[in-house]
Every structure is written in C-alpha cells, then in structure tokens.
C-alpha cells in the first residue's frame, strides 16, 4: 500500500504549506502554487491517499460532558453542551462528534473553523484532489500519559500546541518579544488542576517563574523531518476525528445499506417459507381431523350402539399396513363390513333393533342383537346366509336365540372362510 500524502496547512491564512509523500525525506515547503507544480511533475502523486492537517489555531479538541452512551442522543444534546465551552459562535464552526464516549459521559469533539475548512477544500478541489481526512494537527501528535502535558512548537508559525490528553489540548500564538515558555508558565499558574509533569518539545530556557510544584522536562525542538515521522505515526495509531467523511465512507455506507437490504430480504423470504410450511401443516392437520370425524361417523352409522371409538385411525392404519404387507389374518374389518351391510337393510324394519355387544376373538366376530320382532332377527340371519351363499368368504351360524319378557334376542357368529371350512361344506 502506498504511503499517504500528508499536507500540513501551517496557519489560518492557508497559504503556507508543508507536505511529504514518504517517511524519510523532510517535508517540502511552499504555497498552493508550488504544491500544484510539485504534483504536476509526477501525475501519479495525485492518486496517493491524502491526509490534510489543519493548524491548531483553526481547531479545538475537547472532551464534552454528555450523559449516556447513545450517539444519536449525544448529537441532539451537543449544541447545548457547547454553549459554555466554545468561544466562537456555533454557526462559524464545523462540529465533529466521536463515535463513542472516551470515558462514560465524556465525548470527544472536534471544532473546526468553517471558513478555514471551506478555503482548504476549495483549494484542493481546484487541484483535483479529494482528501481522505481533514484533522487537527495536534490530533496526530503523541498522546501524553495521565497527569502530563506535552508542549510543541508548530513548524513555520511557531505557535504553541499543548496536548493535555486524548482529544484534548489548547493552542496559542507566539507573541512577539515574549518567550513562549513564559506564556506557558502564566497559563500553568492559572490552572485549577495543574499537571504533575510538563514535557517541552521546544528550544527554550526555563523562566524564573516556573511553578515549583511541576516537574519540567525539555527536549530538542523537532526538525521538519521529525515532524513528518510524527505525523505518519499519529495517522496510524491515534483515533482521529475528521472534519470530512472519507471518500470510502460513502461507498462503505452504500454497501452496508445493501447488506442490510439483502439481510432483510432473506429474512422476509425465510418468513414466507416458514409461513407456507405452517399453513401447509395446518391444512394437513385439518384434513386429518376431517378424516377422523368421517371415520367415526361411518363406524357409528354401521354400529350405532358403540358410543366410543378408541384409536380408530391407528386401527385402520394397522389394518391397511397388514393388508399391504400381506399379513392380514384377523379379518375384523372385512367381517364388520359384511355384517354392517345386512344390518343396515334390516334396521328400518324394526326401530328397536340394536346391537347389545360385539366380541372378536380367534378370527370370529360374535354379535348379540335385540329387537321387538323376532322375525326381523331371523330375516337378518337369513340375509347374512344368503349373502354368504352368493358371495362366499364367511361362515355364518346362529349361536342362540329366543324371546324373553317380550324382547327378542339372538347371537350370531361370523368368521372368514378358511380352507378347512370349505372342505367341510363340500363334504356336507
């Protein structure tokens, strides 16, 4: 991956620039016209990812107290939270809120001078460049540990940039004839909670009025080459707030929306499939219930005295399985059907004709009947025997019969015709 092109706008006038395309050479210096000429020398430089650093005089980095962890609610509360913190009018600033709070209830915020931002973006547009990010220069500097301030002298302008923590700091222009260290000392003495330690990244002499309770450490002022290394490291490691959305962000958001739409479509399709399966199962259950009711209706029509049918569906399924497997040998259902045909013919002749009991054992069905007229029972027996004589397949025989207390009764035995029965009838 190519090293990004870093462009540092050194002051609010946005005319003095520093830029570097690689980590090793020192930054080049010039105005917008010289930067344009440098780009024209090698057109492939225009394809490098561009990061623009804005001067601290045009930016403010601060932590804003807003309760809660919802970014949408924090965005709504941000204008009210900034009323007492921002020195400029909010309509003159571009406000950038972090994606999440740095610590509970403290949100990182970047404020950028709107005029400066517009001027820089317009100048880049004339050159045909689209930056990936527009950040505060102090946001790419090393983050100090807790209780420590880092003080830097910005290149070219000489302004002081004080980094007090992640996304926090302050900046002030160097006054003519005033030692920057003296300016800093005056600020430190006025702080309600001064730091325990201050690291000076600047060439300065310690003034006599340094606060005695603060430990000071002085380092050599960075060269232009050092600045290029610092910027590249900060762009890679720090969590930056950008005053513009990355050109890739729109594409990423587009694809995120596409994936959300695809996921929603898949969920809808899955829902329809499950709904179809549920409807199909419901319809099948309804058909099973209708079949059960029809089975009970048919059995009650054939056997009106039977008040309860237990597991008719299971018994029928077992009978069908036995028939299909060739193992059916009990003959219950065929014998019931044989008897039921004759019973329905005889029933209209005597309203008191009824079945007292049914018993099936050893392949034989025994039916106990009662009636008002004995002749009806006799005709039922004859009908069964005539049917047997015409179609064959069953042995029909009376077991006992009579009339008791004016009620006629008869027991009839029926069983499927087996080979030994056929031989016996032929012998007779």
C-alpha positions, 0 to 999 in steps of 0.5 A: 500500500502506498504511503499517504500524502500528508499536507500540513496547512501551517496557519489560518491564512492557508497559504503556507504549506508543508507536505511529504509523500514518504517517511524519510525525506523532510517535508517540502515547503511552499504555497498552493502554487508550488504544491500544484507544480510539485504534483504536476511533475509526477501525475501519479502523486495525485492518486496517493491517499491524502491526509490534510492537517489543519493548524491548531489555531483553526481547531479545538479538541475537547472532551464534552460532558454528555450523559449516556452512551447513545450517539444519536442522543449525544448529537441532539444534546451537543449544541447545548453542551457547547454553549459554555465551552466554545468561544466562537459562535456555533454557526462559524464552526464545523462540529465533529462528534466521536463515535463513542464516549472516551470515558462514560459521559465524556465525548470527544469533539472536534471544532473546526473553523468553517471558513478555514475548512471551506478555503482548504477544500476549495483549494484542493478541489481546484487541484483535483484532489479529494482528501481522505481526512481533514484533522487537527494537527495536534490530533496526530501528535503523541498522546501524553500519559495521565497527569502530563502535558506535552508542549510543541512548537508548530513548524513555520508559525511557531505557535504553541500546541499543548496536548493535555490528553486524548482529544484534548489540548489548547493552542496559542500564538507566539507573541512577539518579544515574549518567550513562549515558555513564559506564556506557558508558565502564566497559563500553568499558574492559572490552572485549577488542576495543574499537571504533575509533569510538563514535557517541552518539545521546544528550544527554550530556557526555563523562566524564573517563574516556573511553578515549583510544584511541576516537574519540567522536562525539555527536549530538542525542538523537532526538525521538519523531518521529525515532524513528518515521522510524527505525523505518519505515526499519529495517522496510524495509531491515534483515533482521529476525528475528521472534519470530512467523511472519507471518500470510502465512507460513502461507498462503505455506507452504500454497501452496508445499506445493501447488506442490510437490504439483502439481510432483510430480504432473506429474512422476509423470504425465510418468513414466507417459507416458514409461513407456507410450511405452517399453513401447509401443516395446518391444512394437513392437520385439518384434513386429518381431523376431517378424516377422523370425524368421517371415520367415526361417523361411518363406524357409528352409522354401521354400529350405532350402539358403540358410543366410543371409538378408541384409536380408530385411525391407528386401527385402520392404519394397522389394518391397511399396513397388514393388508399391504404387507400381506399379513392380514389374518384377523379379518375384523374389518372385512367381517364388520363390513359384511355384517354392517351391510345386512344390518343396515337393510334390516334396521328400518324394519324394526326401530328397536333393533340394536346391537347389545355387544360385539366380541372378536376373538380367534378370527370370529366376530360374535354379535348379540342383537335385540329387537321387538320382532323376532322375525326381523332377527331371523330375516337378518340371519337369513340375509347374512346366509344368503349373502354368504351363499352368493358371495362366499368368504364367511361362515355364518351360524346362529349361536342362540336365540329366543324371546324373553319378557317380550324382547327378542334376542339372538347371537350370531357368529361370523368368521372368514372362510378358511380352507378347512371350512370349505372342505367341510361344506363340500363334504356336507 
